[in-house]
Amino acid sequence: MVQKCVLTQTGETPSRRQAVLKPSTDWKSSEVAGDDRTDAWQEILSGSYREWQVPQRLPATFYAHLRRHDFAGAEIVDTTCDPCVGRRTRSHVRRDDDLFIGVQLTTSGRERFKIGDSGVEVSSGDLVVWTSEQEVQFEVMERLHKVTLMIPWSLMRERLPERKQPPSGGRIESRTGVGSLLAVHLLALSNEISTLDPTVQGSVSRSTLELLGIALSGQQHAATFDASAAMFRKVQDFILLHLHEDDLTPARIAEASGISLRYLHMLFQRSDMTVSEYILHSRLQACRRALADPAYQRFQIGEIAYRWGFNSTSHFCRAFKEKFGESPSDARRAAVSA
């Protein structure tokens, strides 16, 4: 059953009010008096997308509908709204304790963003990324429907350990390739999130973040394009997509990427791991996540090891203990106890 949100005032001025939201929220402007809709809209935005200011009074006829669901440490926010303006100022950013990443799919309408010093206009089918550490402004120009995944940076960093920095704000190509898959996935996730069994949300969350990580690897601003960095990300993406294959060797990776073996090793000089060390690190991380995942409890440790490219259980156990200071079975028991 969807629960209504409870709004409480936590500051003395409207810009400091925050919405205290339950795990599931279903809010409609039609349930608020016309004169109060500007303040109520500001509160519900601040409770769902971090703190925002609505600087212009809204008409009494303003319509909005917002549904929000907790999702394995992140949030899915489904919003429909009439034309309006909002902004996150430097003071809003300074008051934030946690860094969040917003990934927005627009399904209808038009919206204009200013993210830092860059501007982007989005319409149906577009994906855009912004972070809560940036000053952001939006202007909805016609009735808008959007689905937004709000992810704590701490969660993204844990699930995507190869990503060292938060993504930059801007557009993700969503008409073709992985970006298109991500757009379809976000829309389906929004439609089905209320029916997902809590026991599978962790697995779905991991799949979502892995898909997002691949899509973000293609995000690049022309002014800061670095060819070797782009190739390095391409190589990393190839490795992560083929971890389960036991013949994932540097020679094969170089051939599949269209580069020489020497250039491949040179690319990895920008990191603190060699090619082989990165493969091993990524496999061990994937196995560790699986050992802690209830969806994999029926799998034997050896099955999990083989699933991510290890061809020897004993080698996997030695490498796992050397990496994490505990055996795979101890890690599984600790996760179950937690």
C-alpha positions in Angstrom: 0.0 0.0 0.0 1.4 3.4 -1.0 1.8 5.7 2.0 1.2 9.5 1.9 4.1 11.7 2.8 4.3 13.7 6.0 5.6 17.2 5.6 7.3 19.0 8.5 9.0 22.3 8.8 12.7 22.1 9.8 13.7 25.7 9.2 12.4 29.2 9.7 12.2 30.2 6.1 10.4 28.4 3.1 13.8 27.6 1.5 14.9 25.6 4.5 11.7 23.5 4.8 12.3 19.8 4.1 9.8 17.0 3.4 10.0 14.0 5.8 9.1 11.1 3.5 8.1 7.6 4.2 9.6 4.7 2.1 6.8 5.1 -0.4 5.3 8.5 -1.2 2.4 9.5 -3.4 1.8 13.3 -3.5 -0.6 15.3 -5.6 -1.0 19.0 -5.9 -4.7 18.6 -6.1 -4.7 17.7 -2.4 -3.2 21.1 -1.5 -5.0 24.5 -1.5 -4.1 26.6 -4.5 -2.4 29.4 -2.5 -0.2 26.8 -0.8 1.0 24.9 -3.8 4.3 26.8 -4.3 5.5 26.1 -0.8 4.2 22.5 -0.9 5.9 21.9 -4.3 9.2 23.2 -2.9 8.9 20.9 0.1 8.2 17.8 -1.9 11.0 18.6 -4.4 13.4 19.1 -1.5 12.4 15.8 0.1 12.8 13.8 -3.1 15.7 15.5 -5.0 17.8 17.1 -2.2 17.1 20.7 -1.3 15.6 23.0 -4.0 14.1 26.5 -4.1 11.1 27.4 -6.2 11.7 31.1 -6.8 8.5 32.0 -8.7 5.0 31.7 -7.3 3.0 29.1 -9.0 -0.6 29.6 -10.2 -3.4 28.1 -8.2 -4.1 25.8 -11.1 -0.6 24.3 -11.0 -0.7 20.5 -11.4 2.0 18.0 -10.2 2.0 14.3 -9.2 5.1 12.8 -7.5 5.6 9.1 -6.6 8.8 8.1 -4.7 10.0 4.6 -3.7 13.1 3.6 -1.8 15.2 1.2 -3.9 18.1 -0.7 -2.2 19.8 2.4 -0.8 18.7 4.6 -3.7 15.4 6.2 -4.7 13.2 6.1 -7.8 11.1 9.3 -8.3 8.4 9.5 -10.9 7.2 13.0 -11.5 4.6 14.8 -13.6 4.4 18.6 -13.4 3.2 21.7 -15.2 5.7 24.5 -16.2 7.7 25.7 -13.3 11.3 26.8 -12.3 13.6 25.5 -9.6 17.2 26.0 -8.5 19.9 24.6 -6.2 22.2 27.5 -5.2 25.6 27.4 -3.6 24.1 27.7 -0.2 21.9 24.6 -0.8 25.0 22.7 -1.9 27.0 23.7 1.2 24.2 22.5 3.5 24.3 19.0 1.9 26.1 16.3 4.0 25.9 13.6 1.3 26.7 13.7 -2.4 23.9 12.3 -4.7 23.8 11.5 -8.4 20.6 12.2 -10.3 19.9 10.2 -13.5 16.8 11.5 -15.2 14.8 10.0 -18.1 12.3 12.4 -19.7 9.3 10.6 -21.2 7.3 13.6 -22.3 7.4 17.4 -22.3 10.4 19.7 -22.4 12.8 20.9 -19.7 15.9 23.2 -19.8 18.8 22.6 -17.4 21.8 24.7 -16.4 24.3 22.5 -14.7 27.3 24.5 -13.5 28.3 26.6 -16.5 26.7 24.2 -19.1 23.2 24.3 -20.5 21.2 21.3 -21.9 17.6 21.1 -23.1 15.8 17.7 -22.8 12.7 16.3 -24.3 11.0 12.9 -24.7 13.5 10.0 -24.6 16.5 12.1 -23.3 18.7 11.0 -20.4 20.5 13.6 -18.3 22.9 13.4 -15.3 23.4 15.9 -12.5 25.1 15.8 -9.1 24.0 17.5 -5.9 27.4 19.1 -5.5 26.7 21.3 -8.5 24.6 24.5 -8.7 21.7 23.5 -10.9 18.7 25.3 -12.4 15.7 23.8 -14.2 12.9 25.3 -16.2 9.9 23.1 -17.2 8.6 24.6 -20.5 5.6 22.3 -21.0 3.9 19.6 -18.9 6.7 17.2 -18.1 6.9 13.5 -17.1 10.2 12.2 -15.9 11.7 9.2 -14.0 14.7 9.9 -11.8 17.1 7.6 -10.1 18.7 9.3 -7.1 21.8 7.5 -6.0 24.2 8.2 -3.1 27.7 8.6 -4.4 28.8 6.3 -1.6 26.6 3.5 -3.0 27.8 4.1 -6.6 31.4 4.0 -5.5 30.9 0.7 -3.6 29.1 -1.0 -6.5 31.4 0.5 -9.2 34.8 0.5 -7.5 36.6 1.3 -10.8 34.8 4.7 -10.9 37.0 7.0 -8.9 35.1 10.3 -9.4 31.4 11.2 -9.6 30.1 11.6 -13.2 30.0 15.1 -14.7 26.6 16.6 -15.3 25.2 16.5 -18.8 23.4 14.3 -21.4 23.8 10.5 -21.9 23.2 9.3 -25.4 19.9 7.4 -25.1 18.8 6.7 -28.7 21.2 3.9 -29.3 23.5 1.4 -27.5 23.7 1.0 -23.8 22.1 4.4 -23.1 18.9 3.2 -24.9 18.9 0.0 -22.7 19.3 2.2 -19.6 16.4 4.4 -20.6 14.1 1.3 -21.1 15.4 -0.1 -17.8 14.6 3.0 -15.8 11.1 3.3 -17.2 10.4 -0.4 -16.5 11.9 0.0 -13.0 9.6 2.9 -12.2 6.6 1.0 -13.4 7.4 -2.2 -11.4 9.3 -0.9 -8.3 6.2 -1.2 -6.1 5.7 -4.9 -7.0 9.4 -5.9 -6.5 10.0 -8.3 -3.7 12.5 -6.7 -1.2 14.7 -9.8 -1.4 15.5 -9.2 -5.1 16.0 -5.4 -5.0 19.7 -5.7 -4.2 20.3 -7.8 -7.3 18.2 -5.4 -9.4 20.1 -2.4 -8.0 23.4 -4.0 -8.9 22.3 -4.6 -12.4 21.0 -1.0 -12.7 24.2 0.5 -11.5 26.4 -1.7 -13.7 24.3 -0.6 -16.7 24.5 3.0 -15.6 28.3 2.7 -15.2 28.7 1.4 -18.8 26.4 4.2 -20.1 28.4 6.9 -18.2 31.6 5.7 -19.7 30.4 7.1 -23.0 29.6 10.5 -21.6 32.3 12.9 -22.7 32.5 16.7 -23.1 34.3 17.7 -26.3 36.2 20.4 -24.4 37.8 17.9 -22.1 38.0 14.9 -24.4 41.0 12.7 -23.6 41.5 10.0 -26.2 43.6 7.7 -24.0 41.2 8.1 -21.1 38.3 7.2 -23.4 40.1 4.1 -24.6 41.0 3.2 -21.0 37.3 3.3 -20.0 36.4 1.3 -23.1 38.9 -1.4 -22.1 37.6 -1.5 -18.6 34.0 -1.8 -19.8 35.1 -4.8 -22.0 36.7 -6.5 -19.1 33.7 -6.0 -16.8 31.4 -7.4 -19.5 33.5 -10.5 -20.0 34.6 -11.3 -16.4 32.8 -14.7 -16.6 35.0 -15.9 -19.4 38.1 -17.8 -18.2 40.1 -16.9 -21.4 40.0 -13.2 -20.6 43.7 -12.5 -21.3 45.5 -9.2 -22.0 46.2 -10.4 -25.6 42.5 -11.0 -26.2 41.5 -7.7 -24.6 44.0 -5.8 -26.8 42.7 -7.5 -29.9 39.1 -6.9 -29.1 39.8 -3.2 -28.4 41.8 -2.7 -31.6 45.0 -1.7 -29.9 48.4 -3.3 -29.4 49.3 -5.3 -26.3 52.0 -2.7 -25.5 49.5 0.2 -25.7 47.1 -1.8 -23.4 49.7 -2.1 -20.7 50.6 1.6 -21.2 46.9 2.5 -20.6 47.0 0.7 -17.2 50.0 2.7 -16.1 47.5 5.5 -15.3 46.0 3.2 -12.6 47.5 1.5 -9.6 46.9 -2.0 -11.1 48.2 -4.0 -14.1 45.7 -5.5 -16.6 45.8 -8.9 -14.9 45.5 -7.3 -11.4 42.5 -5.3 -12.6 40.8 -8.5 -13.9 41.5 -10.4 -10.7 40.3 -7.4 -8.6 37.1 -7.1 -10.5 36.4 -10.8 -10.3 37.0 -10.9 -6.6 34.7 -7.9 -6.1 32.0 -9.5 -8.1 32.3 -12.7 -6.1 32.3 -10.9 -2.8 29.0 -9.1 -3.8 27.5 -12.4 -4.8 28.5 -14.1 -1.5 26.6 -11.3 0.3 23.5 -11.5 -2.0 20.6 -13.6 -0.7 19.8 -14.4 -4.4 23.1 -16.5 -4.5 22.7 -18.3 -1.2 21.8 -21.6 -3.0 25.0 -21.4 -5.0 28.1 -23.2 -3.7 31.3 -21.1 -3.3 32.9 -23.0 -6.2 29.9 -22.3 -8.5 30.2 -18.5 -7.7 34.0 -18.6 -8.4 33.4 -20.4 -11.8 30.6 -18.0 -12.6 33.1 -15.1 -12.7 35.9 -16.7 -14.5 38.0 -18.6 -11.9 38.9 -22.1 -13.0 40.1 -23.3 -9.7 38.2 -23.1 -6.4 41.4 -23.3 -4.3 43.0 -20.5 -6.3 39.9 -18.4 -5.8 39.9 -19.0 -2.0 43.6 -18.1 -1.7 43.2 -14.9 -3.7 40.0 -14.0 -1.9 41.6 -14.3 1.6 44.7 -12.4 0.5 42.5 -9.6 -0.9 39.9 -9.3 1.9 41.6 -10.9 4.9 38.9 -13.6 5.3 37.8 -16.7 3.5 34.8 -16.8 1.2 32.8 -18.9 3.6 33.6 -16.4 6.5 32.5 -13.5 4.3 29.2 -15.3 3.5 28.5 -16.1 7.1 29.2 -12.5 8.1 26.9 -11.2 5.5 24.1 -13.6 6.6 24.6 -12.5 10.2 24.5 -8.9 9.3 
